[in-house]
Amino acid sequence: MARSLQFGVALWGMQAFKSNPRHHVKLYEEMIEDARLAEELGFDTLWLTEHHFWYDGYCPSLLVAAGAIAAATRRIQVGTGVLLLPMHDPLRVAEGAAVADIVSGGRFQLGVGVGYRDVEFDGFGIARKERGARMEEALDILNLAWTQERFSYQGRYHRYSDVSVTPKPVRRPIPVWIGGWAEAVVQRSARRGLNLIGASGRALELYERTAREAGVDISQARIAVGGDVWVDDDEERARREMVPLLRYLYREQLGGWHFFPGVGLDHPQLDAIVEMAVARAVIGTPETVVSKLGQQLEANPLANHVFCRVRFDSVPRHRLRHCLELLAQEVMPRLKKEAAVR
Amino acid sequence: MKFGLGPYHLAAWGESDHATVYQEMLAQAPAAEESAFDSVLVMERHFTTEGFCPAPAVAAAALAATTTALRIGVGCHLGLTHPLYVAEDVATLDNISNGRVIFNPGKPLLPQELSGYNLPLAERDSRFWESLEVLLKAWAPQPFHHQGKHYRIPANLPQNVYAEGYTQISVTPKPAQPLVPVWVSASDEDAVRGAAARGLPIVGPPFDTLEQLRAKLDLYREAPGEGGIPPGQIVAAVREVYVAESSERARQDAEEPLLSLYYRYAAGGLLAEKPASFEALARDRFIVGDVDRCVQEIARYRDELGVNYLICRLALPGLDHQKVLEAIALFGRGVISEFRMFGFPTEIRVRALQERPPQTGSALAEAGP
């Protein structure tokens, strides 16, 4: 199936890890530099990532960060990958996203996810178990806010009467991506005909089936596959440098945040889970990466977007730059060409 | 005296569209930076016909990315939503801007803002002040716990089992500045008293006349608490300012945009009186004219009220972009220099206005080697 493939880089979160403390001003300065470089190199999208109240200063305000990138770039699409929508006030997100879309001249992509850290929900006074229902309401509200001159909404968590959200975004609505692979998540995305980021395999089959059964047209939907990617000229060096870093990252984010309920830092299963996550990373020379990402695309015929998470803290700047260059020059064109003729 | 540009509403008046209005602001701010302005400000309003900016921190981040020296004023409402959203946005903005943020919180003033966000008027003031308290705690270096009338942070909801034991919370990243300047919009007497009690500067709103500002500043000086205005404290006011080669030209350009804006203000309940005519509105309120007239008027705010930071709209609603750029350049050259360059000999001043040096600042940079 011939596909017009888009190619994106991810995930900018501007963390200052304990293993490599940095000044956040420098991290945001580098965010702008990276966005300009990614644009110059021809990537289609650049994705930001959000968490709250974590020691490393993980970016909590993606729309603000997107506003800065939008003003510093001309062509690249700026996306949130993902904004944890159930923790936010959806009306506020609708307004902020509209402003980000306007500043960028219609280059903003809103990726949303449910979030999972209890501490984050608790900071905002929201119970985590409400996240699914809050997500549904919030998606309704975003759409109403961007497309209707006026609307009222009576939900369980959100009630608005006769509001007229202004200004409207450049695109009505802004493209929304749902992040995740759980059944409820892909079904939600399919029923609404939204874009999808992070799901593959059986989850994508479920997405397609759900859409078909609901009579929803997903022919224009963007489906992103990908994950952790690292490209270097030397395969051995790439693995030597990246595997320990990924291991550290996953231990902290999966264990430290109870990604799997009950599996904390001291859980005996954590190491095995971390190794599985690290094993999924695509690391190597351009040839290796083309072949592995090509396999992902082949296995997921619905996919028409690749996202490469290349932005890891503690990686020296010149290494990241080189990785982005190799990705743009050696990997992206070959995958786009293959997708177009297949 | 220091000078800010704005606050920008970013509304689209008449035929203009928002994308263009935002791009124009992003071109005007660097021009202000090259014309000796100190800051640029954006403010927040919701659910307006012309689409005033509802997310000033997002627009301010764009300004931060396109300027390097200007301070970035962000006029956020407090009380409409959970205060930690604003705390995080402004802290992130302060890092993006390398510590250039001036935080200018204001109360939501329009009826549709309160009803849209389900905020009862009776709770507006208490939510405003409690939110400000939360922001200051959130920006301080240590983790915090907050229990107030409206907010408990962290909430310690029993359903959030993995949050059990987290009695404190740390908003990250912290602002880049040790203390983010907080200038409170002096929209009413409660705002003035509250700011005075907390030792925070106030910003006089544009719709007040000079006499109304005087009354607020008198109240501020007499309010219990810190008392008086300590030396070095900011005394800020927003004015509708516009300058052109002649006072007639300035009036011609400014009349229609300012009338449109003040009809809106009146409809939103921000103006005490019914706008009768441009003259009536302008008296002791607008600063519109040639350089000399602007200098004279601004001197009144300095001498009579003690204002030392004037925030000048200049980018009047719907006014042509080129005219705004010209006004910014002329204001920098003619007015700002007048309030900055003490001991500047009169004969040089007169010449400087008549003949601009052939190449200065940005002009030189554009010309290249």
Contacts between the chains, C-beta under 8 A, distances in Angstrom:
chain1	res1	chain2	res2	distance
A	14	B	95	7.9
A	14	B	173	7.4
A	16	B	173	7.7
A	23	B	176	8.0
A	24	B	95	4.3
A	24	B	173	4.3
A	24	B	174	7.8
A	24	B	176	6.8
A	25	B	95	5.3
A	25	B	98	5.0
A	25	B	99	6.9
A	25	B	176	5.1
A	27	B	95	7.5
A	28	B	92	7.9
A	28	B	95	4.9
A	28	B	96	4.7
A	29	B	98	7.5
A	32	B	65	6.1
A	52	B	84	8.0
A	52	B	88	7.1
A	52	B	171	8.0
A	53	B	169	5.3
A	53	B	170	5.8
A	53	B	171	6.5
A	53	B	172	6.6
A	54	B	172	6.4
A	55	B	170	7.1
A	55	B	172	6.9
A	56	B	172	7.3
A	57	B	172	4.2
A	57	B	173	3.5
A	57	B	174	7.5
A	58	B	172	6.9
A	59	B	92	6.5
A	59	B	173	7.8
A	60	B	88	3.9
A	60	B	91	7.9
A	60	B	92	6.5
A	60	B	171	7.5
A	60	B	172	7.2
A	60	B	173	8.0
A	61	B	57	7.2
A	61	B	88	4.9
A	61	B	89	4.6
A	61	B	91	7.8
A	61	B	92	4.0
A	61	B	93	7.6
A	63	B	55	6.7
A	63	B	57	7.8
A	63	B	58	5.1
A	63	B	89	7.8
A	64	B	57	5.0
A	64	B	58	5.7
A	64	B	60	7.9
A	64	B	61	4.7
A	64	B	89	5.1
A	64	B	92	4.9
A	64	B	93	5.5
A	64	B	96	7.0
A	65	B	61	6.9
A	65	B	92	6.5
A	65	B	96	7.0
A	66	B	58	7.3
A	66	B	61	7.9
A	67	B	57	7.6
A	67	B	58	3.9
A	67	B	59	6.5
A	67	B	60	7.5
A	67	B	61	3.6
A	67	B	62	4.7
A	67	B	65	7.8
A	68	B	61	4.0
A	68	B	62	6.4
A	68	B	64	5.9
A	68	B	65	4.2
A	68	B	96	4.9
A	69	B	65	7.4
A	70	B	62	6.2
A	71	B	26	5.8
A	71	B	61	7.4
A	71	B	62	3.6
A	71	B	63	7.5
A	71	B	65	4.1
A	71	B	66	5.2
A	72	B	65	4.5
A	72	B	66	7.5
A	88	B	85	7.0
A	89	B	81	4.6
A	89	B	82	7.0
A	89	B	85	6.9
A	91	B	116	7.3
A	91	B	117	7.0
A	92	B	55	7.6
A	92	B	80	7.8
A	92	B	81	5.3
A	92	B	85	6.4
A	95	B	46	7.1
A	95	B	54	3.8
A	95	B	55	5.1
A	96	B	54	7.6
A	96	B	55	3.9
A	96	B	57	7.8
A	96	B	58	5.2
A	98	B	54	7.7
A	98	B	55	7.6
A	99	B	53	6.4
A	99	B	54	7.0
A	99	B	55	4.2
A	99	B	58	4.3
A	99	B	59	5.8
A	100	B	55	7.8
A	100	B	58	5.4
A	102	B	18	4.7
A	102	B	19	5.4
A	102	B	22	5.3
A	103	B	22	5.3
A	103	B	26	7.9
A	103	B	58	6.8
A	103	B	59	6.7
A	103	B	62	4.7
A	105	B	19	5.2
A	105	B	23	7.7
A	106	B	19	7.4
A	117	B	162	7.4
A	118	B	160	3.9
A	118	B	161	6.4
A	118	B	162	3.8
A	118	B	163	4.1
A	119	B	154	7.3
A	119	B	160	7.5
A	119	B	162	6.8
A	119	B	163	4.7
A	119	B	166	5.4
A	119	B	169	7.6
A	121	B	157	7.8
A	121	B	160	5.6
A	121	B	163	7.3
A	122	B	154	4.7
A	122	B	155	5.3
A	122	B	156	6.6
A	122	B	157	5.9
A	122	B	160	4.3
A	122	B	163	3.8
A	122	B	166	6.8
A	123	B	84	6.1
A	123	B	153	6.4
A	123	B	154	5.2
A	123	B	155	7.5
A	123	B	169	5.2
A	124	B	82	5.4
A	124	B	84	6.2
A	124	B	85	7.9
A	124	B	155	7.7
A	125	B	82	6.8
A	125	B	151	7.2
A	125	B	152	6.9
A	125	B	153	7.3
A	125	B	155	3.9
A	125	B	157	7.1
A	126	B	155	7.8
A	126	B	157	7.8
A	127	B	157	5.1
A	127	B	159	4.0
A	127	B	160	6.2
A	128	B	159	6.6
A	128	B	160	5.5
A	129	B	159	5.4
A	159	B	118	6.6
A	160	B	116	6.5
A	160	B	118	7.4
A	161	B	115	7.0
A	162	B	115	7.7
A	163	B	47	5.7
A	163	B	112	7.5
A	163	B	115	8.0
A	163	B	116	4.3
A	164	B	47	5.2
A	164	B	112	7.7
A	165	B	47	6.7
A	165	B	54	7.6
A	166	B	47	6.4
A	166	B	48	5.8
A	166	B	49	7.2
A	166	B	50	7.5
A	166	B	51	3.8
A	166	B	52	7.4
A	166	B	54	7.4
A	167	B	10	7.9
A	167	B	12	6.7
A	167	B	18	4.5
A	167	B	51	3.2
A	167	B	53	7.8
A	167	B	54	7.9
A	168	B	18	8.0
A	168	B	51	7.4
A	170	B	18	7.8
A	170	B	19	5.9
A	258	B	162	4.9
A	261	B	162	7.8
